């Protein structure tokens, strides 16, 4: 698994003291945020095309595993919203920043909002 950034989101700008930015500058491959993490075991493939509206198909190997109580796959995008933020602001921080009377509404974050940058 790749080293984590030591800073918050910065819209692709390089930070000289960040270990992950140094790796990327030296040619490391970026992480594909839309794929499952490699440190988790692969699951059996669906032969039914996947559960539609949560309905599992008996006889499909993966559906049979899920019916028997197997853990469903968790995708990286879903993990970000469930507390494993990977350096991104949490929902609570986002809501607090953009709430009425907040620093954003008072203009304290400047002419261009830089919330989430470090």
ABEGO torsion letter per residue (X at the ends): XBBBBABBBAGGBBBAABAAAAAAAAGBBBBBAABBBAABBBBBBBAAGEBBGGBBBBGBAAAAAAAAGBBBBBBAAAAAAAGBAGGBBBAAAAAAAABBGBAAAAGAAEABBABGBX
